[in-house]
C-alpha cells in the first residue's frame, strides 16, 4: 500500500470510529455522478467523488455498512479538499514532480485497462483457444507421469526407507511413516505431471522407470527421495477452462503491446540520455529546494 493510501485508510478509520451511524433518507430524486453532496468554498464534492473513494478503500472498509461509511467518506473528502486548497499553491519540487508521475501512471493504466478489457471478448477467447489446440496437436506427443515419492533428509534415512520397502511393506505405508513431504498423508502421491515440472534429478529418475517400478536413492536439493512410477499417459489437449486464465492474459498482453507499438510508431520520440551517466538516477538531492 502506498503512503497516500495508508493516509487515506487511516484517516477514514478515524472518521468511521468518530462519527455515529446516520440513517440516510432516500428520495425519488434521480441521482447522477455529479449530484453535489458538499461544497468547500467554490469546489463541489459529488456523489461520483464519494463512489470513487469508496472503490479505493481496502476490503475491510468496503464491508462497513453504507449508513456508517457514507458520512465518514463525505467528511474525508471535505477534509482532503480543505488540505488540498491549503497546500495546492505551495507544493515543493519533489511533490510536484511526484504528482506529475502519479498522474502519468494513472492515465497510462487507464488506457491499458480500457484496451485490455475491450480485447477480451468471447470471439477473441475462442480464436486463442483454437490456436492453442492447433499448436498443441502440431507438436510431438507429450508423456505425462503419475508418481509417488518418499522424501527424507539424509542418506542414512533413505537407506532405512529402501530396506523397509525391500522387506515387502507397501510404498504408501512407508511414505506415511517416513516422508517429510506434504504428500506423505496421501502415501506420497504426486498425481499427474509433465516434463519440466519436477526438478531435473527427480524427473530423470521418474523417466527411467517402468510403471510399478521403484527407484533407488535419488538426491536433490530438497533431500533424498525414493520414487515410484505408478503410470504414464499421453497428454491430451487441456479443456478451455484449464487454460482460460493464461489465454485471457495472452489476449490482453497482445492488445496492450499492440497499442503501445502503434502509439510509438505514430509519435515523435527523442531519447536524449546518451550523454547522461546512469548514476544520475541516484541524485535525489536534485529534488531538494
C-alpha positions as CSV (number, residue, x, y, z in Angstrom):
1,X,0.0,0.0,0.0
2,X,1.4,3.4,-0.9
3,X,1.8,6.1,1.7
4,X,-1.1,8.1,0.2
5,X,-3.4,5.1,0.5
6,X,-2.2,4.5,4.1
7,X,-3.1,8.0,5.0
8,X,-6.5,7.6,3.2
9,X,-7.2,4.4,5.2
10,X,-6.0,5.8,8.5
11,X,-8.0,9.0,8.1
12,X,-11.1,7.2,7.2
13,X,-10.7,4.7,10.0
14,X,-10.6,7.6,12.5
15,X,-13.7,9.2,11.0
16,X,-15.7,5.9,10.9
17,X,-14.9,5.5,14.6
18,X,-15.7,9.1,15.5
19,X,-19.0,9.5,13.6
20,X,-22.3,8.0,14.7
21,X,-24.2,5.9,12.2
22,X,-26.7,8.1,10.4
23,X,-29.9,6.9,8.8
24,X,-29.9,8.3,5.3
25,X,-33.2,9.3,3.8
26,X,-34.0,8.0,0.3
27,X,-35.8,10.2,-2.2
28,X,-37.2,9.7,-5.6
29,X,-34.8,12.3,-6.9
30,X,-32.7,10.9,-9.7
31,X,-29.1,10.5,-8.7
32,X,-26.1,11.1,-11.0
33,X,-22.4,11.2,-10.7
34,X,-22.5,15.0,-10.5
35,X,-25.0,15.1,-7.7
36,X,-23.5,17.6,-5.2
37,X,-23.0,16.3,-1.7
38,X,-21.0,19.1,-0.2
39,X,-19.1,22.2,-1.1
40,X,-15.8,23.6,0.2
41,X,-15.6,27.2,-0.9
42,X,-16.4,27.1,-4.6
43,X,-15.5,23.4,-5.1
44,X,-18.2,20.8,-5.3
45,X,-17.9,17.3,-3.8
46,X,-20.1,15.0,-5.8
47,X,-21.6,11.6,-5.5
48,X,-19.1,10.4,-8.1
49,X,-16.2,11.5,-5.9
50,X,-17.7,9.5,-3.0
51,X,-18.3,6.4,-5.0
52,X,-14.7,6.5,-6.5
53,X,-13.2,7.0,-3.0
54,X,-15.2,4.0,-1.7
55,X,-13.8,1.9,-4.5
56,X,-10.3,2.7,-3.5
57,X,-10.8,1.5,0.1
58,X,-9.3,-1.7,1.4
59,X,-11.8,-4.6,1.6
60,X,-12.3,-4.2,5.4
61,X,-13.6,-0.7,4.9
62,X,-15.8,-1.5,1.9
63,X,-17.6,-4.1,4.2
64,X,-18.6,-1.3,6.6
65,X,-22.4,-0.6,6.3
66,X,-23.2,2.3,3.9
67,X,-25.1,4.1,6.6
68,X,-21.8,4.3,8.6
69,X,-19.4,4.7,5.8
70,X,-21.3,7.3,3.8
71,X,-20.9,10.2,6.3
72,X,-17.3,9.2,7.0
73,X,-16.4,9.4,3.3
74,X,-18.0,12.8,2.9
75,X,-16.1,14.1,5.9
76,X,-12.9,12.6,4.5
77,X,-13.5,14.3,1.1
78,X,-14.2,17.6,2.8
79,X,-11.0,17.4,4.9
80,X,-9.0,16.4,1.8
81,X,-10.3,19.3,-0.1
82,X,-9.5,21.7,2.7
83,X,-6.0,20.4,2.9
84,X,-5.6,20.4,-0.9
85,X,-6.7,24.0,-1.2
86,X,-4.4,24.9,1.7
87,X,-1.3,23.3,0.0
88,X,-2.1,23.4,-3.7
89,X,-0.1,26.6,-4.4
90,X,2.7,25.6,-2.1
91,X,3.8,22.2,-3.2
92,X,7.6,21.6,-3.1
93,X,9.5,20.5,-6.2
94,X,9.6,16.9,-5.1
95,X,5.9,16.8,-4.6
96,X,5.1,18.5,-7.9
97,X,7.2,16.0,-9.8
98,X,5.8,13.1,-7.9
99,X,2.3,14.3,-8.7
100,X,3.2,14.5,-12.4
101,X,4.4,10.9,-12.3
102,X,1.3,9.7,-10.5
103,X,-1.0,11.4,-12.9
104,X,1.0,10.0,-15.8
105,X,0.9,6.5,-14.3
106,X,-2.8,6.7,-13.5
107,X,-3.7,7.9,-17.0
108,X,-1.4,5.2,-18.7
109,X,-3.0,2.5,-16.6
110,X,-6.5,3.7,-17.6
111,X,-5.5,3.4,-21.2
112,X,-4.2,-0.1,-20.7
113,X,-7.2,-1.3,-18.7
114,X,-9.5,0.1,-21.4
115,X,-7.8,-1.6,-24.3
116,X,-7.3,-4.9,-22.4
117,X,-10.9,-5.0,-21.4
118,X,-12.1,-4.3,-24.9
119,X,-9.9,-7.0,-26.3
120,X,-11.2,-9.8,-24.0
121,X,-14.3,-10.9,-26.0
122,X,-15.8,-14.4,-26.4
123,X,-14.7,-14.4,-30.0
124,X,-11.1,-13.5,-29.1
125,X,-11.0,-16.2,-26.5
126,X,-12.4,-18.8,-28.9
127,X,-9.8,-17.9,-31.5
128,X,-7.0,-18.0,-28.9
129,X,-8.1,-21.5,-27.8
130,X,-8.4,-22.7,-31.3
131,X,-4.8,-21.6,-32.0
132,X,-3.7,-23.2,-28.7
133,X,-5.4,-26.5,-29.7
134,X,-3.8,-26.4,-33.2
135,X,-0.3,-25.7,-31.7
136,X,-0.8,-28.5,-29.1
137,X,-1.7,-31.0,-31.8
138,X,1.2,-30.0,-34.1
139,X,3.8,-30.8,-31.5
140,X,5.3,-34.2,-30.6
141,X,3.2,-36.3,-28.2
142,X,4.0,-35.5,-24.6
143,X,4.2,-38.2,-21.9
144,X,2.8,-37.4,-18.5
145,X,3.7,-39.3,-15.4
146,X,1.8,-40.3,-12.3
147,X,4.2,-40.9,-9.5
148,X,4.7,-41.1,-5.7
149,X,7.8,-40.4,-3.6
150,X,9.2,-40.6,-0.1
151,X,11.4,-37.7,1.0
152,X,13.9,-37.8,3.9
153,X,16.8,-35.5,4.9
154,X,19.8,-37.9,5.0
155,X,21.4,-40.7,3.0
156,X,21.2,-43.0,6.1
157,X,17.5,-42.3,6.4
158,X,16.9,-43.2,2.7
159,X,18.8,-46.4,3.3
160,X,16.4,-47.3,6.0
161,X,13.4,-46.4,3.8
162,X,14.7,-48.7,1.0
163,X,15.2,-51.5,3.4
164,X,11.6,-51.1,4.6
165,X,10.4,-51.3,1.0
166,X,12.5,-54.3,0.2
167,X,11.1,-56.1,3.2
168,X,7.7,-56.0,1.5
169,X,6.0,-53.1,3.1
170,X,3.6,-51.1,1.0
171,X,5.0,-47.9,-0.6
172,X,2.2,-45.7,0.7
173,X,2.6,-47.1,4.2
174,X,6.3,-46.3,4.3
175,X,5.7,-42.9,2.9
176,X,3.2,-42.1,5.6
177,X,5.7,-43.1,8.3
178,X,8.9,-41.6,7.0
179,X,8.3,-38.9,4.3
180,X,8.8,-35.3,5.2
181,X,6.8,-34.1,2.1
182,X,3.3,-32.8,2.4
183,X,2.2,-35.7,0.1
184,X,3.0,-38.2,2.9
185,X,-0.6,-38.3,4.1
186,X,-1.6,-39.4,0.6
187,X,1.0,-42.2,0.6
188,X,3.5,-39.9,-1.3
189,X,1.2,-39.5,-4.3
190,X,2.1,-36.6,-6.5
191,X,-0.6,-37.0,-9.2
192,X,0.0,-36.4,-12.9
193,X,2.7,-34.1,-14.1
194,X,4.5,-33.4,-17.4
195,X,8.1,-32.9,-18.4
196,X,9.8,-29.8,-16.9
197,X,7.6,-29.7,-13.8
198,X,9.9,-31.6,-11.4
199,X,13.5,-30.8,-10.5
200,X,15.9,-32.5,-13.0
201,X,17.4,-35.4,-11.0
202,X,13.9,-36.3,-9.8
203,X,12.4,-36.1,-13.3
204,X,15.3,-38.2,-14.7
205,X,14.6,-40.9,-12.1
206,X,10.9,-41.0,-13.0
207,X,11.5,-41.2,-16.7
208,X,13.9,-44.2,-16.2
209,X,11.2,-46.2,-14.5
210,X,8.5,-48.5,-15.9
211,X,5.0,-48.4,-14.3
212,X,5.1,-50.2,-11.0
213,X,8.9,-49.8,-10.5
214,X,10.5,-48.1,-7.6
215,X,13.8,-46.2,-7.9
216,X,16.9,-46.3,-5.8
217,X,18.0,-43.3,-3.8
218,X,17.7,-40.0,-5.6
219,X,19.4,-36.9,-4.2
220,X,18.1,-33.4,-4.9
221,X,18.5,-30.1,-3.2
222,X,15.4,-31.0,-1.1
223,X,17.0,-34.2,0.3
224,X,16.9,-37.9,-0.6
225,X,14.0,-39.5,-2.4
226,X,12.7,-42.9,-3.4
227,X,10.3,-42.6,-6.4
228,X,7.6,-45.0,-7.5
229,X,6.2,-44.6,-11.1
230,X,2.5,-45.5,-11.0
231,X,1.5,-45.0,-14.6
232,X,2.1,-42.9,-17.8
233,X,-0.2,-41.5,-20.4
234,X,0.0,-39.3,-23.5
235,X,-1.1,-35.7,-22.6
236,X,-4.4,-34.6,-24.1
237,X,-5.4,-31.1,-25.0
238,X,-6.4,-29.3,-21.8
239,X,-10.0,-28.1,-21.8
240,X,-10.7,-24.4,-22.2
241,X,-11.4,-23.8,-18.5
242,X,-7.9,-25.2,-17.6
243,X,-6.1,-22.7,-19.8
244,X,-8.7,-19.8,-19.8
245,X,-6.7,-17.6,-17.4
246,X,-3.5,-18.0,-19.5
247,X,-5.3,-17.3,-22.7
248,X,-7.0,-14.2,-21.3
249,X,-3.7,-12.8,-20.1
250,X,-2.2,-13.5,-23.5
251,X,-5.0,-11.7,-25.3
252,X,-4.7,-8.7,-23.0
253,X,-0.9,-8.6,-23.2
254,X,-1.0,-8.7,-27.0
255,X,-3.7,-6.0,-27.2
256,X,-1.8,-3.6,-24.8
257,X,1.5,-4.3,-26.6
258,X,-0.1,-3.6,-29.9
259,X,-1.4,-0.3,-28.6
260,X,2.0,0.8,-27.3
261,X,3.7,-0.3,-30.5
262,X,1.2,1.7,-32.6
263,X,1.5,4.8,-30.4
264,X,5.3,4.7,-30.5
265,X,5.1,4.4,-34.3
266,X,2.8,7.4,-34.6
267,X,4.6,9.7,-32.1
268,X,7.8,11.8,-32.3
269,X,10.0,10.4,-29.6
270,X,13.5,11.6,-28.6
271,X,15.6,9.7,-26.1
272,X,18.3,12.1,-25.0
273,X,20.1,10.0,-22.4
274,X,23.2,9.2,-24.4
275,X,25.3,11.9,-22.6
276,X,23.8,11.3,-19.2
277,X,25.6,8.9,-16.8
278,X,23.2,6.3,-15.3
279,X,24.4,7.3,-11.8
280,X,22.3,10.5,-12.2
281,X,19.3,8.4,-11.2
282,X,20.6,8.4,-7.6
283,X,20.9,12.2,-7.4
284,X,17.9,12.6,-5.1
285,X,19.5,15.9,-3.9
286,X,18.3,17.4,-7.2
287,X,14.8,17.4,-5.9
288,X,15.7,19.3,-2.8
289,X,14.9,23.0,-2.8
